Amino acid sequence: MANNPELRILSLLASATEIVCALGFRDQLVGRSHECDYPKGIEKLPSTTVPKIDVGASSREIDDQIKSVLRDADPIDALGVYGVRVDVLRDLNPTHIVTQTQCEVCAVSLRDVEAAVSKVADVEPKIVSL
């Protein structure tokens, strides 16, 4: 199965990218999150997420930015600190998207993943949440 060329895996979480690679599915990865940087070379894959905050800022500045996003955002999207690049998602046409539901300020939220997928008519991936 690790050599199945029909699998097109998009990982939206750095730890999930490492797990996918450790399980032998590195060649099936077609995209990653903006934070995925291991194993070596993975950063060459297209990034499908984008932070709505300055991730290079100090801890205090990041905290202030997150509070601002939470305060100013639409209540339905209040925890959306990261966004999904729908154009890249469409181009990658993944069969599987690996994400998480434990922390909506740690990575792109499941709600945002589902919303992005719904905007791409020809993409119907299986969403796997860790």
C-alpha positions in Angstrom: 0.0 0.0 0.0 2.9 2.4 0.7 3.6 2.3 -3.1 0.0 3.1 -4.1 0.4 5.9 -6.6 -3.4 6.7 -6.4 -3.0 8.0 -2.8 -2.5 11.7 -2.6 -2.0 12.7 1.0 -2.1 16.3 2.3 -0.8 16.7 5.8 -1.9 19.8 7.7 0.0 19.1 10.9 3.8 18.8 11.3 3.5 15.7 13.5 1.1 14.1 11.1 3.7 14.6 8.3 6.3 12.8 10.3 3.9 10.0 11.0 2.9 9.6 7.3 6.6 9.5 6.4 7.5 7.0 9.2 4.7 4.7 7.9 6.3 4.7 4.5 4.0 7.0 2.6 6.5 9.8 1.9 6.1 9.4 -1.8 2.3 9.8 -1.5 2.5 13.2 0.3 1.5 16.0 -2.1 1.3 18.9 0.3 2.0 20.1 3.8 1.2 22.8 6.3 3.4 26.0 6.5 5.0 24.5 9.6 6.0 21.1 8.2 9.8 21.0 7.9 10.8 17.4 8.7 11.9 15.0 7.4 14.4 16.8 5.3 13.2 17.8 1.9 9.5 18.0 2.9 9.6 21.7 2.8 9.8 21.5 -1.0 6.2 20.3 -1.1 3.5 23.0 -1.6 2.3 24.6 1.6 -1.5 24.7 1.9 -1.9 26.7 5.1 -1.2 30.2 6.1 -1.1 31.8 9.5 -3.2 34.9 10.2 -0.6 36.0 12.7 3.1 36.8 12.5 4.6 33.5 13.6 8.1 35.2 13.8 7.0 37.6 16.5 7.8 37.3 20.2 5.6 35.1 22.4 3.9 38.2 23.9 3.2 39.6 20.4 1.8 36.3 19.2 -0.4 36.1 22.3 -1.6 39.7 21.6 -2.2 38.8 17.9 -4.2 35.7 18.8 -6.3 37.6 21.3 -7.0 40.2 18.6 -8.0 37.6 16.1 -10.3 36.0 18.6 -11.8 39.3 19.6 -12.4 40.6 16.1 -13.4 37.5 14.2 -16.8 36.3 13.3 -18.0 34.0 16.2 -18.3 31.1 13.8 -14.7 31.5 12.8 -13.4 32.8 16.1 -10.7 30.2 16.5 -9.5 30.3 12.9 -5.9 31.5 13.5 -4.7 29.7 10.3 -6.3 29.5 6.9 -6.3 27.0 4.0 -5.1 28.1 0.6 -8.1 26.9 -1.5 -6.2 27.4 -4.8 -3.4 25.1 -3.7 -5.9 22.5 -2.3 -7.6 22.5 -5.7 -4.3 22.0 -7.6 -3.2 19.2 -5.3 -6.5 17.2 -5.5 -5.7 15.1 -2.4 -7.4 11.8 -1.7 -6.7 12.1 2.0 -6.2 15.1 4.3 -4.6 14.5 7.7 -5.4 17.1 10.4 -6.4 17.3 14.0 -9.3 18.5 16.2 -7.5 18.9 19.6 -6.5 22.5 19.3 -7.9 25.1 17.0 -5.2 27.7 17.7 -2.4 25.2 17.2 -3.2 24.3 13.6 -5.8 24.9 11.0 -9.3 24.0 12.4 -11.3 21.0 11.1 -14.1 23.5 10.4 -11.7 25.5 8.1 -10.5 22.3 6.4 -14.1 21.3 5.7 -15.0 24.8 4.5 -12.1 24.8 2.1 -12.9 21.4 0.7 -16.5 22.4 0.2 -15.2 25.3 -2.1 -13.5 22.9 -4.4 -16.1 20.9 -6.3 -13.7 18.4 -7.8 -12.0 17.5 -4.5 -13.6 14.9 -2.2 -10.9 13.7 0.0 -11.2 11.6 3.1 -10.4 13.8 6.1 -8.5 11.9 8.8 -8.3 13.7 12.1 -5.7 12.7 14.7 
